[in-house]
């Protein structure tokens, strides 16, 4: 768990997660203990969608502004990806996993 061991309280945890609003954090499973299996289960059985950030389930931000920004970025990416046949582009419902060299050391 990358940051869960660092935060000593919820206020610090919110800062580590990028200063998000507290009501976006899911408390079950406890912040800092969630797994990919928890994420898959939550997204299959509850709404709104969640994402897994440093072993914490966080509701995805939803709103007009974020939707406009996402669509603009997607349009730009598509004009780059499609002609080069680099793969597919997914919307906000598409789940993917980012792995960095730092995060791999925390995989069990």
C-alpha positions as CSV (number, residue, x, y, z in Angstrom):
1,X,0.0,0.0,0.0
2,X,1.7,3.1,-1.3
3,X,0.3,5.9,0.8
4,X,-2.1,4.2,3.3
5,X,0.8,3.6,5.7
6,X,1.8,7.3,5.5
7,X,-1.6,8.9,6.3
8,X,-2.3,9.1,10.0
9,X,-5.9,10.5,9.6
10,X,-8.6,11.0,7.0
11,X,-7.6,14.6,6.3
12,X,-4.1,13.5,5.3
13,X,-5.6,10.7,3.2
14,X,-7.7,13.2,1.3
15,X,-4.6,15.4,0.6
16,X,-2.7,12.3,-0.6
17,X,-5.6,11.5,-3.0
18,X,-5.4,14.9,-4.6
19,X,-7.6,17.0,-2.3
20,X,-10.8,15.3,-3.3
21,X,-14.1,15.8,-1.4
22,X,-14.6,13.3,1.5
23,X,-17.9,12.1,0.2
24,X,-16.2,10.6,-2.8
25,X,-14.3,8.1,-0.7
26,X,-16.0,4.7,-0.1
27,X,-15.4,3.5,3.5
28,X,-16.1,-0.2,2.7
29,X,-13.5,-1.7,2.3
30,X,-11.6,0.7,4.6
31,X,-9.5,3.3,2.8
32,X,-6.0,1.9,2.1
33,X,-7.2,-1.8,2.0
34,X,-9.2,-2.1,-1.2
35,X,-8.2,-4.5,-4.0
36,X,-8.9,-4.8,-7.7
37,X,-11.4,-7.5,-6.8
38,X,-13.2,-4.9,-4.5
39,X,-13.3,-2.5,-7.4
40,X,-14.7,-4.9,-9.9
41,X,-17.4,-6.0,-7.4
42,X,-18.3,-2.4,-6.6
43,X,-18.6,-1.4,-10.2
44,X,-20.7,-4.4,-11.0
45,X,-23.1,-3.9,-8.2
46,X,-23.3,-0.2,-7.4
47,X,-23.5,3.2,-9.0
48,X,-21.8,5.6,-9.6
49,X,-18.6,4.1,-10.9
50,X,-15.6,3.9,-8.7
51,X,-11.8,3.9,-9.3
52,X,-9.1,2.4,-7.2
53,X,-6.5,5.0,-6.1
54,X,-3.8,3.8,-3.7
55,X,-5.9,1.0,-2.4
56,X,-8.9,3.3,-1.8
57,X,-12.2,3.1,-3.7
58,X,-13.1,6.6,-4.9
59,X,-16.2,7.7,-6.8
60,X,-15.4,8.9,-10.2
61,X,-16.0,12.6,-10.6
62,X,-19.2,13.3,-12.7
63,X,-20.3,16.6,-14.1
64,X,-20.7,18.8,-17.1
65,X,-17.2,20.4,-17.0
66,X,-15.4,17.1,-16.5
67,X,-17.5,15.5,-19.3
68,X,-16.5,18.3,-21.7
69,X,-12.9,18.0,-20.8
70,X,-12.9,14.2,-21.2
71,X,-14.6,14.4,-24.6
72,X,-12.1,17.0,-25.8
73,X,-9.1,14.9,-24.7
74,X,-10.7,11.8,-26.2
75,X,-11.2,13.5,-29.6
76,X,-7.5,14.6,-29.6
77,X,-6.3,11.2,-28.6
78,X,-8.4,9.5,-31.3
79,X,-7.0,11.7,-34.1
80,X,-3.5,10.5,-33.0
81,X,-4.3,6.8,-32.2
82,X,-6.6,5.8,-35.1
83,X,-4.4,6.6,-38.1
84,X,-1.4,4.9,-36.4
85,X,-3.5,1.8,-35.4
86,X,-2.1,2.1,-31.9
87,X,-5.1,0.5,-30.2
88,X,-8.5,1.4,-28.8
89,X,-9.8,4.3,-26.9
90,X,-12.2,3.8,-24.0
91,X,-14.7,6.1,-22.4
92,X,-15.1,6.7,-18.6
93,X,-16.8,3.3,-18.1
94,X,-13.8,1.4,-19.5
95,X,-11.6,0.0,-16.7
96,X,-7.9,-0.2,-17.0
97,X,-4.9,-0.6,-14.7
98,X,-1.9,1.7,-14.6
99,X,1.3,0.1,-13.4
100,X,4.5,2.0,-12.6
101,X,7.8,0.6,-11.4
102,X,7.0,2.1,-8.0
103,X,3.6,0.5,-7.7
104,X,4.9,-3.0,-8.7
105,X,6.8,-3.3,-5.5
106,X,3.5,-3.2,-3.6
107,X,1.9,-6.0,-5.6
108,X,1.4,-9.2,-3.7
